[in-house]
Amino acid sequence: KEAWKAIKPDYLAAWSLIWAFFILVFNFVLLET
């Protein structure tokens, strides 16, 4: 259970970073075309 408590915040932070980057690139592509 301790391992999950340590991993979960990092997992959520990683996914939020990936989504932020994906949305940023997607918006850039839309603006360019």
N, CA, C and O atoms as a GROMACS GRO file, in nm:
protein
  132
    1LYS      N    1   0.083  -0.120   0.000
    1LYS     CA    2   0.000   0.000   0.000
    1LYS      C    3   0.087   0.126   0.000
    1LYS      O    4   0.053   0.226  -0.064
    2GLU      N    5   0.198   0.121   0.071
    2GLU     CA    6   0.289   0.236   0.074
    2GLU      C    7   0.346   0.266  -0.065
    2GLU      O    8   0.364   0.382  -0.103
    3ALA      N    9   0.374   0.159  -0.139
    3ALA     CA   10   0.429   0.176  -0.274
    3ALA      C   11   0.329   0.249  -0.364
    3ALA      O   12   0.366   0.337  -0.441
    4TRP      N   13   0.200   0.211  -0.353
    4TRP     CA   14   0.097   0.276  -0.434
    4TRP      C   15   0.085   0.424  -0.401
    4TRP      O   16   0.066   0.507  -0.489
    5LYS      N   17   0.097   0.456  -0.272
    5LYS     CA   18   0.088   0.597  -0.230
    5LYS      C   19   0.203   0.678  -0.289
    5LYS      O   20   0.188   0.796  -0.320
    6ALA      N   21   0.319   0.613  -0.305
    6ALA     CA   22   0.436   0.682  -0.360
    6ALA      C   23   0.428   0.693  -0.512
    6ALA      O   24   0.470   0.793  -0.570
    7ILE      N   25   0.374   0.589  -0.578
    7ILE     CA   26   0.370   0.585  -0.724
    7ILE      C   27   0.256   0.669  -0.783
    7ILE      O   28   0.275   0.737  -0.884
    8LYS      N   29   0.140   0.664  -0.721
    8LYS     CA   30   0.022   0.727  -0.780
    8LYS      C   31   0.039   0.877  -0.812
    8LYS      O   32   0.006   0.917  -0.924
    9PRO      N   33   0.090   0.961  -0.721
    9PRO     CA   34   0.108   1.103  -0.755
    9PRO      C   35   0.202   1.124  -0.875
    9PRO      O   36   0.177   1.210  -0.959
   10ASP      N   37   0.309   1.046  -0.882
   10ASP     CA   38   0.402   1.056  -0.995
   10ASP      C   39   0.334   1.015  -1.125
   10ASP      O   40   0.358   1.075  -1.230
   11TYR      N   41   0.250   0.912  -1.117
   11TYR     CA   42   0.177   0.863  -1.235
   11TYR      C   43   0.082   0.970  -1.287
   11TYR      O   44   0.075   0.995  -1.407
   12LEU      N   45   0.008   1.032  -1.195
   12LEU     CA   46  -0.085   1.138  -1.234
   12LEU      C   47  -0.011   1.259  -1.289
   12LEU      O   48  -0.054   1.319  -1.387
   13ALA      N   49   0.100   1.295  -1.227
   13ALA     CA   50   0.180   1.409  -1.272
   13ALA      C   51   0.236   1.383  -1.412
   13ALA      O   52   0.237   1.472  -1.497
   14ALA      N   53   0.282   1.260  -1.435
   14ALA     CA   54   0.336   1.224  -1.566
   14ALA      C   55   0.228   1.234  -1.673
   14ALA      O   56   0.253   1.288  -1.781
   15TRP      N   57   0.107   1.182  -1.645
   15TRP     CA   58  -0.001   1.186  -1.743
   15TRP      C   59  -0.047   1.328  -1.770
   15TRP      O   60  -0.078   1.363  -1.884
   16SER      N   61  -0.052   1.412  -1.664
   16SER     CA   62  -0.093   1.551  -1.684
   16SER      C   63   0.008   1.624  -1.770
   16SER      O   64  -0.028   1.709  -1.852
   17LEU      N   65   0.137   1.592  -1.753
   17LEU     CA   66   0.242   1.652  -1.836
   17LEU      C   67   0.228   1.607  -1.981
   17LEU      O   68   0.239   1.688  -2.073
   18ILE      N   69   0.203   1.478  -2.002
   18ILE     CA   70   0.186   1.424  -2.137
   18ILE      C   71   0.066   1.490  -2.205
   18ILE      O   72   0.074   1.528  -2.322
   19TRP      N   73  -0.047   1.503  -2.132
   19TRP     CA   74  -0.167   1.565  -2.190
   19TRP      C   75  -0.143   1.712  -2.222
   19TRP      O   76  -0.185   1.760  -2.327
   20ALA      N   77  -0.074   1.784  -2.131
   20ALA     CA   78  -0.044   1.925  -2.154
   20ALA      C   79   0.041   1.941  -2.280
   20ALA      O   80   0.015   2.030  -2.361
   21PHE      N   81   0.142   1.856  -2.296
   21PHE     CA   82   0.229   1.860  -2.413
   21PHE      C   83   0.152   1.826  -2.540
   21PHE      O   84   0.170   1.892  -2.643
   22PHE      N   85   0.067   1.725  -2.533
   22PHE     CA   86  -0.013   1.683  -2.648
   22PHE      C   87  -0.107   1.793  -2.694
   22PHE      O   88  -0.118   1.821  -2.813
   23ILE      N   89  -0.175   1.856  -2.598
   23ILE     CA   90  -0.268   1.966  -2.631
   23ILE      C   91  -0.192   2.085  -2.689
   23ILE      O   92  -0.239   2.150  -2.782
   24LEU      N   93  -0.074   2.113  -2.633
   24LEU     CA   94   0.007   2.225  -2.682
   24LEU      C   95   0.048   2.201  -2.827
   24LEU      O   96   0.036   2.291  -2.910
   25VAL      N   97   0.096   2.082  -2.858
   25VAL     CA   98   0.136   2.048  -2.994
   25VAL      C   99   0.016   2.049  -3.088
   25VAL      O  100   0.025   2.098  -3.200
   26PHE      N  101  -0.098   1.996  -3.041
   26PHE     CA  102  -0.219   1.991  -3.122
   26PHE      C  103  -0.265   2.132  -3.158
   26PHE      O  104  -0.303   2.159  -3.272
   27ASN      N  105  -0.263   2.222  -3.061
   27ASN     CA  106  -0.302   2.361  -3.086
   27ASN      C  107  -0.205   2.427  -3.183
   27ASN      O  108  -0.247   2.503  -3.271
   28PHE      N  109  -0.076   2.399  -3.169
   28PHE     CA  110   0.025   2.456  -3.258
   28PHE      C  111   0.001   2.410  -3.402
   28PHE      O  112   0.010   2.491  -3.495
   29VAL      N  113  -0.030   2.283  -3.421
   29VAL     CA  114  -0.057   2.229  -3.554
   29VAL      C  115  -0.182   2.294  -3.613
   29VAL      O  116  -0.185   2.328  -3.732
   30LEU      N  117  -0.285   2.312  -3.531
   30LEU     CA  118  -0.408   2.376  -3.579
   30LEU      C  119  -0.381   2.520  -3.621
   30LEU      O  120  -0.435   2.567  -3.722
   31LEU      N  121  -0.299   2.591  -3.545
   31LEU     CA  122  -0.268   2.730  -3.579
   31LEU      C  123  -0.183   2.739  -3.706
   31LEU      O  124  -0.200   2.832  -3.785
   32GLU      N  125  -0.094   2.643  -3.724
   32GLU     CA  126  -0.005   2.645  -3.841
   32GLU      C  127  -0.079   2.615  -3.971
   32GLU      O  128  -0.045   2.671  -4.075
   33THR      N  129  -0.179   2.529  -3.966
   33THR     CA  130  -0.248   2.490  -4.089
   33THR      C  131  -0.360   2.587  -4.122
   33THR      O  132  -0.428   2.570  -4.223
   0.00000   0.00000   0.00000
